[in-house]
Amino acid sequence: MAWLGDMFGRTPVVPVVRLHGVIGGIGRLPGARGLTLAQVAPWLERAFGLRGAKAVALSINSPGGAPVQSALIAGRVRALAAEKKLPVIAFIEDVAASGGYWLASAADEIYADPASVVGSIGVISAGFGFAGALERLGIERRLHVQGERKSLLDPFRPERPEDVARLERLQRDIHEQFKAQIRQRRGARLKGEEAALFSGEIWTGREALALGLVDGLGDLRGEMRRRFGDKVKLRPIGGESGWLRRRFGLGGEVAAEALALIEERAAYARFGL
């Protein structure tokens, strides 16, 4: 009969939205990998619409990913928080870096483990160049475009300075948007020089607390019990379908998902995880 207590507000309830994984679509199975607004929006609607909710907790474990999806998800969190008038509290597990920290910044308060990896407020782009390999193999690259700037950093041609300049322009703009998000959400809580905070550096949770990037050290269950009592009910929301697809290879796309797993692990490996 616990649900009756939840319905009539006798038992404090806190929905927990799991935002775990790389941000953006990875792999070909719908919803199999990667956090996108399309995947996360139903979870957020359920969490903020839960009867008797005292707050919404975000469980974050993400090395980052697509900046647009980071901004869209964070924006939806703030819109629902304003609509439902519920506080949002983020809890960082192993990592909230780059877009993962963008997600955390949507919360009113951020908590981390002392050893969590936090920060990486910057923009990165990586790739490979195969021009020399093609030449040695005697392979001719054929590319036809309309619009002189249609091609950007073609990996099968030598890198051109003008292409690098175009990429850096895009990165600067995205970085400025990222910095604006953190300034708006963290405000006076930020400590230290912006040149260091927005350098792309990463810190432990303990260091992030001293810099004002997080508000406290602790875990989700312990903090929710401290705030709402030992009888508080945590209601996990989201994250199930992707795991099932990965675990059992639904849809016959095992090879594609194996490659997606490699890509995901590479994203975490950048932070030693």
VODRENVO-353621 format. One record per residue (C-alpha): x, y, z; residue number from 1; chain. Coordinates in pm, whole numbers, plus 50000, padded with zeros to 5 digits. Each point is the difference from the previous one (the first is absolute). Layout:
REM residues N
MIVEX       u       v       w    nr   kette
MIVEX       X       Y       Z   NUM       A
...
***
This chain:
REM residues 273
MIVEX       u       v       w    nr   kette
MIVEX   50000   50000   50000     1       A
MIVEX   50303   50228   49977     2       A
MIVEX   49862   50159   49683     3       A
MIVEX   49699   50130   50196     4       A
MIVEX   50234   50179   50233     5       A
MIVEX   50180   50150   49700     6       A
MIVEX   49672   50112   49843     7       A
MIVEX   49880   50186   50307     8       A
MIVEX   50338   50151   50080     9       A
MIVEX   50057   49801   50320    10       A
MIVEX   50332   49866   49877    11       A
MIVEX   50255   50240   49848    12       A
MIVEX   50079   49898   49642    13       A
MIVEX   50297   50103   49787    14       A
MIVEX   50013   49882   49637    15       A
MIVEX   50353   49926   49879    16       A
MIVEX   50072   50054   49630    17       A
MIVEX   50303   49802   49882    18       A
MIVEX   50207   50198   49749    19       A
MIVEX   50275   49747   49938    20       A
MIVEX   50206   49971   49683    21       A
MIVEX   50132   50204   49711    22       A
MIVEX   49778   50288   49892    23       A
MIVEX   49872   49976   49642    24       A
MIVEX   49907   49708   49779    25       A
MIVEX   50245   49709   49985    26       A
MIVEX   49930   49681   49808    27       A
MIVEX   49706   49921   49773    28       A
MIVEX   49746   49851   50238    29       A
MIVEX   49739   50258   50108    30       A
MIVEX   50074   50100   50358    31       A
MIVEX   50271   49737   50034    32       A
MIVEX   50279   50241   50085    33       A
MIVEX   50047   50365   50062    34       A
MIVEX   49793   50254   50189    35       A
MIVEX   49776   50213   49778    36       A
MIVEX   49703   50222   50076    37       A
MIVEX   49773   49759   49812    38       A
MIVEX   50106   49720   50234    39       A
MIVEX   50018   50199   50323    40       A
MIVEX   49689   50221   49967    41       A
MIVEX   49751   49724   50099    42       A
MIVEX   50210   49922   50308    43       A
MIVEX   50000   50364   50103    44       A
MIVEX   49625   50032   49946    45       A
MIVEX   49939   49696   50222    46       A
MIVEX   50236   50127   50269    47       A
MIVEX   49861   50352   50022    48       A
MIVEX   49644   49869   49976    49       A
MIVEX   50037   49749   50284    50       A
MIVEX   49736   50063   50264    51       A
MIVEX   50142   50101   50335    52       A
MIVEX   50352   50067   49873    53       A
MIVEX   50202   50222   50231    54       A
MIVEX   50283   50053   49752    55       A
MIVEX   50148   49846   49685    56       A
MIVEX   50344   49840   50021    57       A
MIVEX   50228   49960   49700    58       A
MIVEX   50246   49711   50019    59       A
MIVEX   50274   50102   49757    60       A
MIVEX   50282   49787   49864    61       A
MIVEX   50107   50139   49664    62       A
MIVEX   50327   50094   49828    63       A
MIVEX   49812   50244   49776    64       A
MIVEX   49915   49994   49634    65       A
MIVEX   49780   50207   49770    66       A
MIVEX   49970   50364   50113    67       A
MIVEX   49656   50049   49845    68       A
MIVEX   49850   49700   50179    69       A
MIVEX   50166   50115   50323    70       A
MIVEX   49835   50340   49966    71       A
MIVEX   49662   49856   49901    72       A
MIVEX   49986   49758   50294    73       A
MIVEX   50116   50265   50248    74       A
MIVEX   49744   50243   49860    75       A
MIVEX   49718   49749   50041    76       A
MIVEX   50103   49938   50361    77       A
MIVEX   49982   50371   50076    78       A
MIVEX   49665   50043   49820    79       A
MIVEX   49840   49715   50196    80       A
MIVEX   50153   50117   50329    81       A
MIVEX   49843   50343   49949    82       A
MIVEX   49667   49854   49893    83       A
MIVEX   49971   49752   50289    84       A
MIVEX   50183   50220   50253    85       A
MIVEX   50222   49713   50111    86       A
MIVEX   50366   50028   50104    87       A
MIVEX   50250   49802   49793    88       A
MIVEX   50305   49842   50161    89       A
MIVEX   50276   49836   49794    90       A
MIVEX   50224   49722   50128    91       A
MIVEX   50320   49930   49809    92       A
MIVEX   50124   49642   50007    93       A
MIVEX   50325   49912   49818    94       A
MIVEX   50005   50296   49765    95       A
MIVEX   49811   50310   49889    96       A
MIVEX   50233   50151   49745    97       A
MIVEX   49941   50229   49705    98       A
MIVEX   49635   49942   49897    99       A
MIVEX   49955   49789   50314   100       A
MIVEX   50076   50307   50210   101       A
MIVEX   49768   50204   49775   102       A
MIVEX   49723   49761   50108   103       A
MIVEX   50098   50034   50367   104       A
MIVEX   49988   50378   49973   105       A
MIVEX   49626   49979   49931   106       A
MIVEX   49951   49902   50365   107       A
MIVEX   49950   50247   50283   108       A
MIVEX   50266   49816   50200   109       A
MIVEX   50277   49761   49901   110       A
MIVEX   50156   49729   50217   111       A
MIVEX   50295   49778   49917   112       A
MIVEX   50211   49727   50150   113       A
MIVEX   50342   50127   50115   114       A
MIVEX   50158   49790   49722   115       A
MIVEX   49752   50089   49722   116       A
MIVEX   50143   50155   49682   117       A
MIVEX   49844   50343   49944   118       A
MIVEX   50043   50282   49748   119       A
MIVEX   50152   49992   49652   120       A
MIVEX   49816   50321   49911   121       A
MIVEX   50126   50019   49645   122       A
MIVEX   49948   49872   49647   123       A
MIVEX   50190   49721   49828   124       A
MIVEX   50011   49859   49650   125       A
MIVEX   50213   49701   49900   126       A
MIVEX   50055   49802   49685   127       A
MIVEX   50256   49827   49779   128       A
MIVEX   50178   50080   49676   129       A
MIVEX   50047   49732   49737   130       A
MIVEX   50138   50201   49706   131       A
MIVEX   50346   49840   50013   132       A
MIVEX   49857   49651   50040   133       A
MIVEX   49781   50038   49691   134       A
MIVEX   50296   50116   49796   135       A
MIVEX   50212   49702   50109   136       A
MIVEX   49716   49763   49915   137       A
MIVEX   49947   50161   49662   138       A
MIVEX   49641   50100   50084   139       A
MIVEX   49859   50311   49837   140       A
MIVEX   49757   50211   50206   141       A
MIVEX   49713   50145   49793   142       A
MIVEX   49788   50274   50154   143       A
MIVEX   49757   50227   49815   144       A
MIVEX   49817   50284   50173   145       A
MIVEX   49794   50307   49926   146       A
MIVEX   50111   50283   50228   147       A
MIVEX   50368   50064   50059   148       A
MIVEX   49968   49954   50379   149       A
MIVEX   49786   49687   49990   150       A
MIVEX   50288   49773   50099   151       A
MIVEX   50161   50047   50343   152       A
MIVEX   50312   49812   50114   153       A
MIVEX   49959   49712   49758   154       A
MIVEX   50202   49719   50166   155       A
MIVEX   50110   49871   49660   156       A
MIVEX   50167   50328   49899   157       A
MIVEX   50282   50201   50161   158       A
MIVEX   49884   50232   50278   159       A
MIVEX   49949   50355   49878   160       A
MIVEX   50061   50306   50225   161       A
MIVEX   49675   50161   49886   162       A
MIVEX   49805   49691   50108   163       A
MIVEX   50166   50006   50343   164       A
MIVEX   49909   50368   50035   165       A
MIVEX   49634   49922   49918   166       A
MIVEX   49993   49721   50260   167       A
MIVEX   50155   50224   50265   168       A
MIVEX   49737   50266   49930   169       A
MIVEX   49724   49748   50060   170       A
MIVEX   50168   49872   50315   171       A
MIVEX   50041   50351   50142   172       A
MIVEX   49631   50073   49952   173       A
MIVEX   49892   49675   50166   174       A
MIVEX   50247   50059   50284   175       A
MIVEX   49850   50345   50060   176       A
MIVEX   49654   49845   50022   177       A
MIVEX   50130   49743   50249   178       A
MIVEX   50161   50271   50212   179       A
MIVEX   49681   50207   49994   180       A
MIVEX   49803   49699   50128   181       A
MIVEX   50238   49949   50291   182       A
MIVEX   50011   50370   50088   183       A
MIVEX   49621   50017   50000   184       A
MIVEX   49944   49686   50204   185       A
MIVEX   50291   50020   50247   186       A
MIVEX   50032   50378   50025   187       A
MIVEX   50169   50128   50315   188       A
MIVEX   50070   49647   50118   189       A
MIVEX   50288   49975   49753   190       A
MIVEX   50341   50065   50153   191       A
MIVEX   50328   50058   49825   192       A
MIVEX   50098   50151   49668   193       A
MIVEX   49782   49927   49699   194       A
MIVEX   50311   49929   49795   195       A
MIVEX   50059   49697   50221   196       A
MIVEX   49637   49898   50050   197       A
MIVEX   49926   50005   49626   198       A
MIVEX   50333   49859   49884   199       A
MIVEX   49869   49646   49949   200       A
MIVEX   50179   49882   50317   201       A
MIVEX   49849   49721   50209   202       A
MIVEX   49994   49974   50379   203       A
MIVEX   49906   49753   50270   204       A
MIVEX   49674   50058   50182   205       A
MIVEX   50194   50137   50298   206       A
MIVEX   50184   50249   49780   207       A
MIVEX   49678   50091   49818   208       A
MIVEX   49838   50088   50333   209       A
MIVEX   50277   50249   50075   210       A
MIVEX   49948   50155   49655   211       A
MIVEX   49623   50031   50040   212       A
MIVEX   49927   49754   49720   213       A
MIVEX   49809   49780   50246   214       A
MIVEX   49814   50086   50320   215       A
MIVEX   50089   49703   50217   216       A
MIVEX   50148   49653   50031   217       A
MIVEX   49772   49704   50053   218       A
MIVEX   49786   49731   49844   219       A
MIVEX   49641   50009   49882   220       A
MIVEX   49844   49769   50260   221       A
MIVEX   50180   50158   50294   222       A
MIVEX   49917   50356   49898   223       A
MIVEX   49635   49926   49929   224       A
MIVEX   49961   49827   50337   225       A
MIVEX   50163   50295   50172   226       A
MIVEX   49756   50241   49835   227       A
MIVEX   49677   49805   49996   228       A
MIVEX   50042   49736   50271   229       A
MIVEX   50089   49634   50014   230       A
MIVEX   49667   49897   49845   231       A
MIVEX   50052   50192   49676   232       A
MIVEX   49922   49788   49692   233       A
MIVEX   50236   50026   49705   234       A
MIVEX   49830   49922   49667   235       A
MIVEX   50255   49918   49723   236       A
MIVEX   49888   50114   49655   237       A
MIVEX   50167   49933   49666   238       A
MIVEX   50301   49809   49875   239       A
MIVEX   49843   49654   49974   240       A
MIVEX   49933   49945   49631   241       A
MIVEX   50349   50093   49883   242       A
MIVEX   50156   49750   50241   243       A
MIVEX   49771   49719   49886   244       A
MIVEX   50082   50064   49637   245       A
MIVEX   50372   50005   50072   246       A
MIVEX   49985   49691   50219   247       A
MIVEX   49809   49779   49764   248       A
MIVEX   50076   50155   49660   249       A
MIVEX   49634   50052   49908   250       A
MIVEX   49931   50067   49634   251       A
MIVEX   50290   49796   49865   252       A
MIVEX   50238   50297   50002   253       A
MIVEX   50264   49842   50222   254       A
MIVEX   50298   50113   49792   255       A
MIVEX   49876   50358   49976   256       A
MIVEX   49940   50012   50372   257       A
MIVEX   50344   49854   50069   258       A
MIVEX   50153   50290   49808   259       A
MIVEX   49777   50240   50193   260       A
MIVEX   50126   49848   50324   261       A
MIVEX   50360   50060   49891   262       A
MIVEX   49917   50361   49920   263       A
MIVEX   49830   50047   50334   264       A
MIVEX   50286   49845   50194   265       A
MIVEX   50246   50224   49815   266       A
MIVEX   49806   50304   50120   267       A
MIVEX   50027   49886   50363   268       A
MIVEX   50367   49902   49954   269       A
MIVEX   50090   50365   49939   270       A
MIVEX   49942   50050   50373   271       A
MIVEX   50178   49687   50116   272       A
MIVEX   49676   49805   50056   273       A
***
